Amino acid sequence: MEYHIIGIIAAVVLYNLWRYYHEEEQVENYSPTNNDESSNVLIETDTTNDMNNNETNIESKPETKRLAYSLLHQLGCSPEETEEGRIKLEFQGITFLMEAVDECLFVNLIWPWCHSFSIFDIDEFSRVRKVVNEINMNGSCTVFYIPNPESDEVAVHIKKHFLLTPQIPNVEEYMKVMFRSFFVAQRDLVTEIEKYRLQECEK
């Protein structure tokens, strides 16, 4: 039995040695044909094209923040950068915050403190919670509330995450539409809260 196993191992070793030396000879005797040279040229060309494409992509990376500043100036705003790196601006009497980063095609626009109420006002909290859920399900903006750690108030904010690139047709009008969606959301928020309040009074 032991001789049988040794014989199998020896055969495997001899086969591998023969195969190794046979492949070595093929490599030494190999000479590239015209087709192989063409393949090498194609490979080099593809590599060069990839490098050129990468360089073009690097050069054409979007400058979203610069575009945002330009559009805000065109809309009559006076944007300024905060210590946190956000853009603070005023549009139609309302203070907004924008988060824009170069090399990113999307921005965040926020309307902070569009509504607030006391943290101890359980009824108002119930109304706001219902309305916020409805707006988030049906609207294009996101409405959320956060307790203010410095007071007893709960602040309601509106946020929108949207694409911003110079390739957008009539991009200035597009930006106006984004702002209008905030005013629609805020109007719906206040109106629906008042509706719930009136319904409670009728009961």
N, C-alpha and C positions, 0 to 999 in steps of 0.2 A: 504493500500500500504506500509506504514511504517513497519507494523508488518511482512509483507511478506519479506521485505529486511532484517529485523532483524533476521528472521528465517533462511534465507539463510546463513547469516554471522555466526550465531551460529552453523549451521550444518558444515560449513567449518572448524571452530575452533575446534569443537569436533572431526572431522575426523583427523585433523592434530595432535591433542593431542594423539588420539588412535594410529596413525601411529608412532609417536615419541617413545611412551612407548613400542610398539611392536618391533621396531628396537632395542631399548635398551636391551630388553630381549634376542633377537637373538645374540647380541654381547656378553652378559654375558655368555650365554650357549654355545658359540662357542668353539670348541676344534679342533686344527689342526690335520688333518689326515696325514698319511704317504706321500700322494701326495703333501700336502701343505708343509711338511717339505722338500721334494725334491725340490719344487719350490723355497723355501727360499735358499736352498743350491745353486741352479742354479743362483738365483739372486746375491748371494754373490760372486759366481765364476765369473759371468759376470762382476760384479763391479771390482773385483780384476784384471781380464784380461784387462779391460779398463784402470785401473790405471797403469798396467804394460806397456800397449801399449803407454800410454801418456809419461811414463818415457823413453821408448825406443825412441819415437819420439823426445823428448827433447834432449836426448843424441846424436841422429843422425842428428841433424840440420846441414845443410851444412855450411861449412866455405869457402864461395866463394872467399873472398878476399885473403885468404891464398893460395888457388888454383891458383888464378890469378897471384900472386907474383911468385909462383913456376914455372908456365908455362913461364912467361916472362923471368925469369932467364935462363930457358932451351933454350929459343930462342935467348939468347945472349944480352938481354936488361939489362939495369940497372935502374929498377923502383925505384922511390922515391915518398914519399907522400907529397902533397902540403898542404898549410895551410887550404884549403877548404875541405880536406879529399879525394881528387882525387889522382889517381896514375898517375904520369908523367913518360913517358918513351920515348925512341927513338928506332925506328925500321926502318932499311934500310935508315938511314939518315933523317927520318921524325919524328917530335915530335908529340906524341899522348897523349891524356888524357883518363883515364879509370875511370869509376864510378863503384865500386864493393862494395857491402855491405854483410856482413855475414847474414845468414838466408834468403837470396834472391837468387834464382837460375839463375837470369838474370843479365847481366852487360851491361853498355853503353860504347862504344868505340868511341872516337871523334878525328877527324883530324881537328884541328882549322887552319884557315887561309890557306886553300889549294888554294885559289884564292882571289884576291881583286881588287877593281877598285874605281875610284873617284865617290863620291856621286853626283857630277855635270855632270858626263858622262852619259847622258840620253840614248844614243845609246847602250852603253855597258850594262847598267842596263836592257834594253829591251832584249838584247841577253841572258843575264844571267837568266832572269826570264823565258824565253821560255825553255832554256836548263834544268834548275832546275826542271821545271814541267815535262819534258820528262823523266828525269832520275828517278824522284820519282815515276812515273807511271810504268816504265819498269825495274828499277834496284832493288837490294836488300838493298841498302843503302839509307839513307835519306840525301838529300842535302838542306841546307838552308843558308840564308844570313842575316847578322845583321849589321846595321850601327855602326861604332866605335865611341863612344861618345867623344873620346880623339883626333880624327882627322877627316878629310873629306873623309875617306875611308869606303867602305862597304866590310866586310869580309865574305867570303863564307866558310862554314864548312860542313864536312861530318860526319854523325853519324850512328852507327849501334847498335841495341838492340838485343842481342842474348843470348841463353842458355849457361851456363857454369857449368858443373858438372863433377866429376871424372868418372861417369858412361858412359860418351860419349866414344865410341871406338876410340882409337888413338887420344886422346884429344889434344896432341901437334900439330899434323898435322891439326886438326880441327881449332885450333887457327891461324895457318898460313893461312888457307883458309879465315878466317875472315879478316885478314890483307890484303890479296890479293884483296878482294872485294873493299877495299878503293882505291887501286891503279887503279883498273878498272874504278871506278866511277870518279876519278880525271882525268884520261885520256879521258874518254867520255866527261867530262865537258869542258876541254880545246879544244878538237877536234871539238865538236859541236859549241862552241863559235866562233872558227876560221872559220868554214863553213859558219855560218851566216854572219860573217864579209866579207868573199869573195863574197858571194851572193850579198851583198849590194854594193860592189865595181863594180860588173858586170852590175848593173842596170844603 
